[in-house]
Amino acid sequence: MAKINQSIPEFTVQAFHNGEFKTVSSEDVKGKWSIFLFYPADFTFVCPTELEDMAKHYEELQGLGVEVYSVSTDTHFSHKAWHDSSEAIGKINYYMLGDPTGAVTRGFDVMIEEDGLAMRGTFLADPDGIIQVAEIHNGGIGRSAKDMVRKVKAAQYVRENDGEVCPAAWEQGEATLTPSLDLVGKI
């Protein structure tokens, strides 16, 4: 599996974005925070609920300097057809990466080889392309974009505040911790 503190894999793929087909590479995503939202397949059941949920939080994520890339082993043509035919998917304004060869999916180590489909994986990469969050869910368990927004804010806080860490369920504005000898055994 793609590991925390490792670089995202190199890739170049076709994407559907804002009514157009575009080429997106691993180099294109560097310079800003990136969420890679892997899902099994277009025209399925849990997937559109997750992608629509992420679409609801996309503007907030953009305000945090984050770009979102949904990824499946479908083609960019399939993404367009799904976008055009599904009310839920039609709300998406972020990139939908086509990965029919599975190169990106394998690069993040979330390929279900026997099915040729991606696992339900989520990765947050910092502007240097270094993975800060990695999660894998069972295919029947949908993810929460709201919680991902919280994790983005925590990752950004930790990056900007050297030596501080965010405790469990931390929300922006709440107290953080500064690990030290004085805290040992007192939490």
C-alpha positions in Angstrom: 0.0 0.0 0.0 1.1 3.6 -0.6 2.7 4.6 2.7 2.5 7.6 4.9 5.5 10.0 4.2 6.2 8.5 0.8 5.7 10.3 -2.5 2.7 9.7 -4.6 3.4 7.4 -7.6 4.2 8.8 -11.0 1.4 8.8 -13.5 -0.1 10.4 -16.5 -3.8 9.8 -17.3 -6.9 11.2 -19.0 -9.5 12.9 -16.9 -13.0 14.3 -17.2 -13.2 17.8 -15.6 -15.7 20.6 -16.1 -17.1 19.2 -19.3 -13.7 18.6 -20.9 -11.1 15.8 -21.3 -7.8 16.7 -19.8 -4.4 15.1 -19.3 -3.4 15.0 -15.6 0.0 13.8 -14.3 1.6 13.4 -10.9 3.6 16.5 -11.6 0.5 18.5 -12.2 -0.9 17.8 -8.7 2.2 19.0 -6.9 2.2 22.5 -5.4 -1.2 22.1 -3.6 -2.8 19.7 -1.3 -4.5 16.7 -3.1 -7.1 14.2 -2.2 -7.1 10.9 -4.2 -10.5 9.3 -3.8 -10.4 5.7 -5.3 -13.6 3.9 -5.8 -14.5 0.6 -7.5 -16.6 1.6 -10.5 -18.8 4.0 -12.3 -22.6 3.3 -12.4 -22.6 1.5 -9.0 -24.3 2.1 -5.7 -22.1 3.3 -2.8 -19.7 5.2 -5.1 -22.1 7.9 -6.2 -23.1 8.7 -2.6 -19.4 9.2 -1.7 -18.6 11.2 -4.8 -21.7 13.4 -4.3 -20.7 13.9 -0.6 -17.3 15.0 -1.7 -18.8 17.4 -4.2 -20.8 19.0 -1.3 -17.5 19.8 0.4 -15.5 20.7 -2.7 -15.8 24.5 -2.5 -14.6 24.4 1.2 -11.7 22.1 0.1 -10.8 24.5 -2.7 -10.7 27.3 -0.1 -8.2 25.3 1.8 -6.0 25.0 -1.3 -7.0 21.3 -1.9 -7.7 19.7 -5.3 -9.8 16.5 -5.4 -9.1 13.6 -7.9 -11.6 10.7 -7.9 -10.1 7.6 -9.5 -11.5 4.4 -10.8 -10.4 1.9 -13.4 -13.1 3.2 -15.8 -12.2 5.4 -18.7 -12.6 9.2 -18.9 -15.3 8.5 -21.4 -17.2 6.4 -18.9 -16.8 9.2 -16.3 -18.4 11.7 -18.8 -21.3 9.4 -19.5 -21.9 8.9 -15.8 -21.6 12.6 -15.1 -24.1 13.3 -17.9 -26.6 10.7 -16.7 -26.5 10.7 -12.9 -28.0 13.6 -10.9 -25.5 12.8 -8.0 -22.5 12.6 -10.3 -23.6 15.6 -12.3 -22.8 17.8 -9.2 -19.1 16.9 -9.4 -16.7 19.8 -10.4 -13.5 18.1 -9.4 -11.3 15.9 -11.6 -12.5 12.3 -12.4 -9.3 10.4 -13.4 -9.7 7.5 -15.8 -7.3 4.6 -15.0 -8.2 1.8 -17.4 -4.7 0.3 -17.2 -4.8 0.3 -13.4 -1.4 2.1 -13.3 -2.5 4.7 -10.8 -4.6 2.3 -8.8 -1.6 -0.1 -8.5 0.7 2.8 -7.8 -1.3 3.5 -4.7 -1.6 -0.2 -4.0 -5.4 -0.3 -3.9 -6.0 -2.6 -6.9 -8.3 -5.6 -6.4 -6.4 -7.7 -9.0 -9.0 -10.5 -9.5 -11.7 -7.9 -10.3 -9.7 -5.2 -12.0 -11.2 -2.6 -9.7 -10.0 -0.1 -7.1 -10.5 -0.6 -3.4 -12.3 2.2 -1.6 -9.1 4.1 -0.7 -8.5 7.8 0.3 -5.1 9.5 0.2 -4.2 13.1 1.2 -0.9 14.3 -0.3 0.7 17.6 0.7 2.0 20.2 -1.8 5.3 18.2 -2.1 3.4 15.1 -3.2 4.0 13.3 0.1 1.2 11.2 1.5 -0.1 12.4 4.9 -3.3 10.4 5.2 -4.1 6.9 3.8 -7.3 5.0 4.5 -8.9 1.9 3.0 -12.5 0.9 3.5 -14.4 -2.3 2.8 -16.4 -2.0 -0.4 -19.7 -1.8 1.4 -18.6 1.0 3.8 -19.0 4.6 2.5 -16.6 7.4 3.5 -17.3 10.8 5.0 -16.1 13.9 3.1 -16.7 16.0 6.3 -14.2 13.9 8.2 -11.7 14.2 5.3 -12.1 18.0 5.5 -11.2 17.7 9.3 -8.1 15.6 8.5 -7.0 18.1 5.8 -7.2 21.0 8.4 -5.3 18.9 10.9 -2.6 18.0 8.4 -2.2 21.6 7.3 -2.0 22.7 10.9 0.7 20.2 11.7 2.7 21.2 8.6 2.5 24.9 9.5 3.1 24.5 13.3 6.3 22.6 13.7 6.4 20.6 16.9 2.6 20.6 17.5 0.3 17.7 17.0 -3.5 17.4 16.8 -5.2 15.1 19.3 -8.1 12.7 18.4 -11.2 14.3 16.8 -9.4 17.7 16.7 -11.3 20.5 15.1 -9.8 23.7 13.8 -9.5 26.2 16.7 -9.2 23.6 19.4 -6.2 23.1 21.6 -3.3 21.1 20.2 -0.4 19.3 22.0 3.3 20.0 22.0 5.0 16.7 22.9 7.5 17.1 25.6 8.9 15.4 28.7 6.4 17.4 30.8 3.4 15.7 29.0 4.6 12.2 29.5 2.0 10.3 31.6 -0.2 13.4 32.0 -2.6 12.9 29.1 
